[in-house]
Amino acid sequence: MFARVKKSGKYEYLQIVENKKIDKKPRQRVIATVGRLDELQDKGRIESLIKSLSRFSEKALLILSGQSAPDLSAQKIGPALIFERIWKELGIGQIIEGLLGLRRFEFDVERAIFLTVLHRLMTSGSDRFCEHWKRDYLIDGTSHLELHHLYRAMTFLGDEIEDQKDATPFAPRCTKDVIEEKLFIRRQDLFSSLDLVFFDTTSLYFEGRGGRIGKKGFSKDHRPDLNQMVVGVVIDDKGTPICCEMWPGNTADVKVLIPVVERLRKRFHIGRMCIVADRGMISKETIDFLESQNPPISYILGARMRKVKDIGENVLADPGPYQEVYPESDRSDAPSPLKVKEVLFNDKRYIVCENSKHVRKDAKTRETIIENLKEKLQQGPKKLIGNKGYRKFLKVEKGGVRIDSEKIEAESRYDGKWVLQTGNMDCSAKQAALKYKELWQVERIFRDAKTLLETRPIFHQKSENIRGHVFCSFLALVLRKELDRRLSKKGHEFEWAKIKQDLKALQFVTIEEDGKRFMIRSRCEGDCAKIFQAVGVAIPSTIKEI
């Protein structure tokens, strides 16, 4: 089947013709006469017809190109278009360029930093892969960048500056601190102030030495054999990241908290501060310090339920009703179910939180353990005593070992629950629980950053370079939270994995033929159009010549 032009009188007509064999002889049959060729060309109807027919053929681009092996390439455009707009509107690029001053680099430092941050947002993996990763993305001003440019840009971010006025004994002031402060000032207006902030830490370990900042210490990742660093993150009460702090891996959390609190107050003129953290980073001495300040510093701590007798025996046994925060739902985009209740005991305020899905999951897991335990008891108890998962349900007696039903019942009280202890604050139980959950997202972001810092000793030898790499993960967190804020303003709540998938599906296919280049945009998939609308970015036209 093909198209031909048939002349009739002074006019030419476009026809669609079919080749067929009749009695073993080729014959042509006119299927349809589309119309007069000059009229079709004047009104652009031929292009419309071709475009319409192309939907039914995966090889349409080959046909349109007029050659059997056209020069084709495809690049993802969604991620760069969205986060480039947020990057510019937050003023991050402008701040970086302003700090470069008279320093002369033979490459675009701002573009190198943006490229690294976008890589952190869209995928996990070493920065050594970033220069290859960018090949599949259309990102302005990054085509010339190589790996050593990215490393030099990271070093610029982590360089110590001359003014060390607000440095702590654990960390010097660096270029990245100035960026944080300038970014904070840009977000402020005449009527806003930083009245309430939340602070927590995590650890990042290195496969290599980790520079001067890499030291062996208490490992939250259960890797005491590896050097690590400690990273603290500060967010405001709206969930906006303010800054990140970095210390050597052998620095205990309880030691850094007090000097960091003082430093934050000076840097950002904080009115009120709330420490949100797991119980392990707060000592009695630190709590006494928080409560002795004028005004006292608030805190929300994740309590160790099984180790605090008052919680296990009294707080969890409180008969008070729960307040539903998020109902249980089968929707994939629905938040995790959450119920909370406030319990006052011995002049302390506790908040019991429960996830109904986790209640069933924990109960099912325990039932499986008990069933396995019954089978293994028949094979002999010696091996069971050394198994931590089994041991907590056993009772050792003179006559042997048996399953302890009282321990099973006691353990069921913890199903799907966690407990918070608060002090010096007047927020509701619901607000405290949601703020504590806010830190889980921060921990997930920096958990991804751990992968980025795993490398051989030849890389990341300089502390300046390491600080810059971690700060890029922080900037990725800033961009992600800003996108979440804009989506929420439009009434959208999308899973991060779905956002990335839909943005990466938007591509430009470039076709080059006879010295001409055309770019054809793929269609918007899923929630891509809603994301563009929320950020205020126009979706590129379907076809354009370049």
Buried (B, 14 or more C-beta within 10 A) or exposed (E): EEEEEEEEEEEBBBBBBEEEEEEEEEEEEEEEEBBBBEEBEEEEBBEEBEEEEBEEEEEBBBEBBEEEEBEBEEBBBBBBBBBBBBBEEBBBBBBBEEBBEEEEEEBBBBBBBBBBBBBBBBBEBBBBBBBEBBEEBBBEBBEEBEBEBBBBBBBBBBBBBEEEEBBBEBBBBBBBBBBBBBBBEBBEEEEEEBEBBBBBBBBBBBBBBBBEBBBBBBBBEEBEEBBBBBBBBBBBBEBBBBBBBBBBBBBBBBBBBBBBBEBBBEBBEBEBBBBBBBBBBBBEEBBEBBEEBEEBBBBBBBBBBEEBEBBBEBBBEBEEEBBBBBEEEEEEEEEBBBBBBBBEEEEBBBBBBBBBEBBEEBBEEBEEBBEEBEEBBEEEBEEBEEEEEBBBBBEEEEEEBEBBEEBBEBBEBBBBBBBBBBBBBEBEBBBBBBBBBBBEBBBEBBEBBBEBBBBEEEBBBBBBBBBBBBBBBBBBBBBBBBBBBBBEEEEBEBEBEBBBBBBBBBBBBBBBBEEEEBBBBBEBBBBBBBBBBBBEBEBBEEEEEE
